[in-house]
Amino acid sequence: MIEFFVPTEPQGKKSPVAARFGNHTRILKSAKTRRYEEMVTLFASQAMAGAAPIDEAVTIAVTAVLSVPASWSQRKRQQALSGLIIPTRKPDGSNIVKSIEDGCKGVVFRDDALVSDGSWSKRYGATPGVQVRIWPTVPACQAVDGVAPQLDLEAA
């Protein structure tokens, strides 16, 4: 299992912007998204410690820890830190995962298309960041004695 922590406020993937250059149009990635993905790549590289990227189906688990808003009362802050209040503000969890996947592409796994399973959650915490765990996906039905089970589609 590959595990690492990105120690900064979680960021979701921003939509790219189209820009015209003469007769050509280019799609530009947000600078903020690019910097965040570079930070993910840095911590993912450290976790891989020089190992080759995984080239099979992987499962990813992401826990985004958001800072508690400074404007909240001490009581509400304590409730948030103890897990009684769940974040429902931006960034969206799915967009956080997209940024993490793009930052891990080519480092932890060959391509983000290899992500076959996953889960994510958002919580409040004293130290904002994103905890990432990635491991090879285990097929639901394993081969027995080297022979994979066959589905009888005719009987269905």
Backbone bond lengths (Angstrom), bond angles and torsions (degrees), N, CA, C in turn:
res aa  C-N    CA-C-N  psi(-1)  N-CA   C-N-CA  omega(-1)  CA-C   N-CA-C  phi
1 M - - - 1.452 - - 1.524 108.68 -
2 I 1.312 115.60 136.82 1.460 122.42 175.29 1.524 106.16 -99.68
3 E 1.333 116.17 130.31 1.456 120.06 -178.38 1.521 109.04 -139.33
4 F 1.330 115.93 134.58 1.459 120.29 177.00 1.524 110.02 -155.25
5 F 1.335 114.91 164.34 1.459 122.37 -179.06 1.521 108.12 -124.87
6 V 1.326 116.66 131.72 1.467 122.55 176.67 1.531 106.10 -101.57
7 P 1.347 117.98 104.95 1.459 121.42 -170.04 1.537 115.32 -84.61
8 T 1.304 115.79 64.49 1.464 120.94 175.84 1.522 108.11 -153.80
9 E 1.313 116.72 163.38 1.465 120.80 179.87 1.534 109.12 -54.74
10 P 1.344 118.36 128.02 1.468 120.88 -179.51 1.530 111.47 -58.33
11 Q 1.328 114.93 142.11 1.463 120.47 178.86 1.516 109.86 -129.35
12 G 1.301 115.53 137.77 1.449 120.79 176.08 1.513 110.80 -86.20
13 K 1.314 116.09 160.47 1.460 120.91 178.25 1.523 108.49 -72.86
14 K 1.315 116.08 127.58 1.461 122.01 177.97 1.524 108.89 -86.65
15 S 1.316 116.55 150.58 1.468 120.93 177.39 1.520 109.57 -68.04
16 P 1.333 116.81 138.09 1.464 119.20 177.84 1.531 110.14 -68.82
17 V 1.330 115.90 159.95 1.460 122.74 -178.90 1.523 108.27 -116.81
18 A 1.321 116.14 137.82 1.467 120.79 176.56 1.519 108.95 -88.88
19 A 1.332 116.06 133.75 1.470 121.04 178.43 1.523 109.01 -130.25
20 R 1.323 115.52 139.37 1.471 120.39 179.87 1.513 109.97 -93.88
21 F 1.323 115.93 135.28 1.454 123.85 174.41 1.525 106.30 -126.23
22 G 1.323 116.88 93.68 1.468 120.41 -175.81 1.519 109.17 66.12
23 N 1.331 115.78 -120.91 1.460 120.99 179.89 1.526 112.13 -92.26
24 H 1.316 117.54 3.80 1.459 121.07 -175.95 1.532 110.62 -112.56
25 T 1.307 114.55 148.96 1.465 120.98 175.77 1.514 108.09 -116.66
26 R 1.318 116.06 132.12 1.471 120.95 177.20 1.509 108.87 -119.14
27 I 1.319 115.54 146.85 1.456 121.90 175.22 1.519 107.15 -95.96
28 L 1.325 116.78 121.97 1.455 121.66 -177.32 1.527 110.74 -109.30
29 K 1.316 114.82 129.28 1.462 121.02 176.23 1.527 108.30 -78.65
30 S 1.318 117.44 140.98 1.462 122.26 177.70 1.532 109.83 -56.94
31 A 1.337 116.24 137.29 1.470 120.43 179.88 1.528 110.68 -61.75
32 K 1.314 116.53 -36.81 1.466 120.84 179.39 1.535 110.26 -64.80
33 T 1.335 116.78 -43.28 1.466 121.23 177.32 1.517 110.45 -63.41
34 R 1.327 116.99 -43.35 1.465 121.27 -179.11 1.531 110.92 -61.04
35 R 1.345 116.88 -45.70 1.471 120.71 179.28 1.523 111.49 -63.04
36 Y 1.327 116.54 -41.37 1.464 120.29 -179.84 1.531 110.50 -64.60
37 E 1.331 117.26 -45.24 1.461 120.99 179.28 1.527 110.99 -63.87
38 E 1.329 117.68 -34.64 1.466 120.67 175.96 1.526 110.85 -65.09
39 M 1.333 116.91 -37.11 1.458 120.52 177.51 1.531 110.26 -66.69
40 V 1.337 116.76 -41.67 1.471 120.78 176.65 1.524 109.24 -60.28
41 T 1.331 117.42 -44.51 1.462 122.15 179.33 1.532 111.02 -58.36
42 L 1.329 116.85 -41.67 1.462 121.20 179.67 1.525 111.51 -60.12
43 F 1.330 117.58 -50.61 1.466 120.50 -178.21 1.529 111.83 -70.72
44 A 1.338 116.86 -33.07 1.473 120.46 176.17 1.524 110.06 -65.82
45 S 1.332 117.38 -40.96 1.472 122.03 178.77 1.518 110.77 -61.71
46 Q 1.330 116.07 -43.03 1.467 119.80 177.96 1.520 110.95 -61.70
47 A 1.330 117.02 -40.38 1.468 120.63 179.71 1.532 111.39 -67.19
48 M 1.327 116.85 -34.30 1.466 120.52 -179.48 1.524 112.06 -74.45
49 A 1.320 117.69 -22.54 1.474 122.98 176.45 1.529 112.19 47.83
50 G 1.334 116.34 43.79 1.461 120.37 175.66 1.519 115.69 86.47
51 A 1.326 117.95 -2.81 1.474 120.87 179.32 1.528 109.62 -70.46
52 A 1.319 115.58 153.01 1.468 121.20 178.57 1.529 109.80 -70.99
53 P 1.327 117.25 150.11 1.472 120.07 177.28 1.522 111.43 -61.35
54 I 1.316 115.78 147.15 1.467 122.37 177.98 1.524 108.15 -67.83
55 D 1.324 116.61 136.72 1.462 120.98 -178.68 1.527 110.57 -122.23
56 E 1.318 115.48 46.49 1.467 122.14 176.05 1.515 107.53 -150.52
57 A 1.316 116.72 174.71 1.466 120.95 -179.25 1.527 110.32 -58.42
58 V 1.335 115.45 137.41 1.459 120.63 179.69 1.522 111.00 -127.83
59 T 1.327 114.15 158.25 1.460 122.52 173.71 1.521 106.71 -113.22
60 I 1.328 116.37 139.87 1.462 120.75 -179.99 1.527 109.50 -125.39
61 A 1.315 116.02 136.78 1.465 122.25 175.78 1.527 107.13 -124.65
62 V 1.318 116.58 124.30 1.454 122.35 -176.24 1.526 109.48 -123.83
63 T 1.327 116.23 128.31 1.457 121.49 172.81 1.520 107.46 -119.10
64 A 1.322 115.77 113.40 1.462 121.68 179.12 1.523 108.53 -93.82
65 V 1.322 115.76 124.52 1.464 121.60 179.05 1.525 107.52 -107.27
66 L 1.322 116.00 113.09 1.457 121.62 -178.47 1.520 110.47 -98.45
67 S 1.327 115.96 148.25 1.457 119.33 176.61 1.527 108.83 -74.00
68 V 1.325 115.06 149.91 1.462 121.18 178.77 1.530 107.68 -77.03
69 P 1.335 118.47 134.47 1.465 119.73 179.04 1.535 111.90 -55.47
70 A 1.323 116.12 133.98 1.461 121.58 -177.55 1.524 112.25 -63.73
71 S 1.315 117.60 -24.40 1.463 121.52 -177.41 1.531 113.10 -76.34
72 W 1.329 117.31 -11.19 1.462 119.77 -177.77 1.524 111.50 -73.53
73 S 1.335 115.58 149.09 1.467 121.43 177.00 1.527 109.82 -66.39
74 Q 1.327 115.50 161.34 1.469 120.56 179.15 1.528 110.92 -57.66
75 R 1.337 116.43 -40.54 1.470 121.43 -179.83 1.530 111.09 -63.02
76 K 1.342 115.76 -46.87 1.460 120.23 -179.10 1.529 110.81 -67.39
77 R 1.355 116.76 -37.05 1.467 121.01 176.30 1.528 110.25 -59.68
78 Q 1.326 116.36 -44.79 1.465 121.10 -179.12 1.527 111.06 -63.50
79 Q 1.333 116.26 -40.10 1.466 120.41 177.15 1.529 110.28 -62.50
80 A 1.321 116.63 -42.20 1.462 120.57 179.69 1.526 110.78 -64.36
81 L 1.323 117.13 -44.97 1.465 121.25 -178.27 1.527 112.21 -68.49
82 S 1.325 117.70 -24.82 1.467 120.22 178.71 1.535 111.89 -90.45
83 G 1.336 117.07 1.02 1.459 120.38 175.18 1.518 114.57 90.45
84 L 1.333 117.81 6.90 1.461 120.35 179.90 1.525 112.40 -79.96
85 I 1.323 116.62 -21.56 1.466 121.54 175.71 1.526 107.20 -117.53
86 I 1.322 115.85 125.11 1.470 122.57 -178.93 1.531 108.18 -100.40
87 P 1.334 118.24 136.87 1.474 120.18 179.80 1.522 112.19 -64.18
88 T 1.310 115.38 130.45 1.470 121.06 175.43 1.524 109.84 -124.90
89 R 1.317 116.78 18.71 1.464 121.91 179.21 1.528 109.44 -102.37
90 K 1.309 115.05 170.71 1.455 119.80 176.21 1.524 109.52 -67.73
91 P 1.297 118.04 153.38 1.463 128.16 8.89 1.533 111.89 -81.67
92 D 1.320 115.23 153.82 1.461 121.23 176.36 1.521 109.51 -66.05
93 G 1.319 116.39 140.44 1.458 120.84 -179.92 1.514 112.75 -59.04
94 S 1.330 116.98 -40.80 1.470 119.55 -178.56 1.523 111.27 -65.61
95 N 1.334 117.65 -33.69 1.464 120.14 178.09 1.525 111.92 -73.74
96 I 1.336 117.44 -31.07 1.463 120.68 173.82 1.525 108.88 -62.49
97 V 1.328 116.40 -45.45 1.468 121.17 -179.96 1.524 110.75 -61.64
98 K 1.329 117.96 -40.11 1.472 120.61 178.42 1.526 110.86 -59.73
99 S 1.338 116.75 -43.31 1.469 119.74 178.79 1.524 111.01 -64.72
100 I 1.329 116.89 -40.11 1.464 120.78 179.40 1.533 109.49 -64.94
101 E 1.332 117.38 -45.62 1.466 120.60 179.53 1.528 111.05 -60.44
102 D 1.321 116.91 -44.21 1.469 119.63 -179.72 1.522 111.29 -65.91
103 G 1.332 117.80 -35.02 1.459 120.78 177.28 1.518 113.15 -70.53
104 C 1.333 116.72 -26.48 1.477 121.58 -179.69 1.524 113.13 -88.91
105 K 1.341 116.09 -15.43 1.467 121.32 -177.90 1.527 110.48 -60.14
106 G 1.322 116.00 126.94 1.459 121.68 179.78 1.516 113.76 83.37
107 V 1.333 117.11 -7.28 1.463 121.25 -179.27 1.527 110.25 -114.40
108 V 1.332 116.53 -57.54 1.471 121.12 179.52 1.525 109.95 -91.41
109 F 1.335 116.38 -42.54 1.469 121.26 175.56 1.519 108.34 -132.29
110 R 1.339 114.97 153.49 1.465 120.75 -175.09 1.524 111.90 -59.24
111 D 1.333 117.31 -44.16 1.456 121.91 -176.90 1.521 108.81 -147.84
112 D 1.329 118.05 147.41 1.462 119.40 -178.96 1.527 112.82 -70.20
113 A 1.329 117.90 -10.04 1.464 120.70 173.32 1.535 110.90 -67.52
114 L 1.337 117.60 -16.59 1.470 121.45 179.34 1.535 112.21 -76.56
115 V 1.326 117.93 -10.98 1.468 120.62 178.89 1.520 107.57 -74.10
116 S 1.345 115.76 110.03 1.460 121.07 -175.81 1.526 112.49 -104.50
117 D 1.306 117.40 -24.66 1.461 121.99 -179.06 1.518 108.76 -140.19
118 G 1.316 116.13 157.03 1.446 117.60 177.33 1.510 113.46 -178.65
119 S 1.309 113.78 167.77 1.458 120.98 175.99 1.518 107.89 -150.66
120 W 1.313 115.89 155.91 1.450 120.31 176.57 1.514 109.28 -147.79
121 S 1.325 114.42 155.69 1.461 120.52 175.46 1.516 108.83 -147.92
122 K 1.333 115.66 155.13 1.458 122.20 175.78 1.529 107.40 -120.70
123 R 1.325 116.18 134.46 1.462 122.07 178.50 1.520 108.13 -141.97
124 Y 1.326 115.96 161.95 1.458 120.88 172.10 1.515 108.35 -90.05
125 G 1.324 116.71 149.67 1.453 120.65 178.75 1.519 111.23 -160.14
126 A 1.322 115.19 164.64 1.467 121.06 -179.89 1.524 111.57 -70.48
127 T 1.336 116.70 -32.73 1.471 121.68 179.66 1.523 108.57 -115.12
128 P 1.339 118.02 105.76 1.463 119.45 -179.79 1.527 111.26 -68.96
129 G 1.313 115.16 150.14 1.455 121.14 178.63 1.515 110.52 162.24
130 V 1.318 115.16 -172.48 1.462 121.01 179.91 1.521 108.92 -131.57
131 Q 1.338 115.84 122.74 1.458 122.27 174.73 1.518 107.19 -92.12
132 V 1.325 117.19 125.43 1.466 122.34 -176.69 1.517 109.39 -121.96
133 R 1.340 115.79 132.37 1.468 121.87 173.55 1.521 107.46 -129.70
134 I 1.336 116.07 131.49 1.466 121.87 -178.87 1.524 108.45 -134.90
135 W 1.340 116.26 134.21 1.456 120.64 178.52 1.526 110.08 -148.92
136 P 1.348 117.26 157.16 1.467 119.82 177.80 1.525 110.59 -61.15
137 T 1.317 116.55 137.00 1.463 122.35 179.89 1.517 109.69 -74.94
138 V 1.313 116.24 134.08 1.462 121.68 177.09 1.528 107.53 -95.50
139 P 1.336 118.22 122.40 1.466 120.21 179.10 1.526 111.74 -57.36
140 A 1.329 115.65 147.26 1.469 121.23 -178.21 1.526 111.74 -62.41
141 C 1.320 116.38 -38.82 1.471 118.33 178.45 1.527 107.72 -117.13
142 Q 1.291 115.70 113.32 1.463 121.78 -179.82 1.527 109.97 -85.61
143 A 1.312 116.12 151.88 1.459 120.89 175.79 1.527 109.46 -68.13
144 V 1.317 116.15 142.39 1.458 121.61 177.42 1.521 107.77 -110.03
145 D 1.322 116.61 125.12 1.465 122.35 -177.69 1.530 111.46 54.89
146 G 1.331 116.45 36.04 1.455 120.64 176.28 1.513 114.75 79.36
147 V 1.337 118.38 2.55 1.460 121.19 -179.15 1.528 108.77 -114.74
148 A 1.321 116.23 122.51 1.457 120.52 178.80 1.518 109.86 -76.35
149 P 1.330 118.70 140.25 1.464 120.79 178.46 1.539 110.31 -65.22
150 Q 1.314 115.94 143.84 1.465 121.99 179.96 1.513 109.57 -103.58
151 L 1.315 115.86 137.45 1.459 120.99 175.55 1.514 108.50 -88.88
152 D 1.330 116.22 133.95 1.458 120.56 177.82 1.530 107.71 -94.49
153 L 1.344 114.69 93.41 1.452 119.47 -178.13 1.527 112.75 -76.99
154 E 1.323 117.24 -18.56 1.459 121.80 179.13 1.531 110.44 -68.61
155 A 1.330 117.29 -35.58 1.443 122.12 -175.70 1.534 111.51 -75.54
156 A 1.300 117.00 -18.60 1.473 120.06 -175.48 1.492 113.98 -75.33
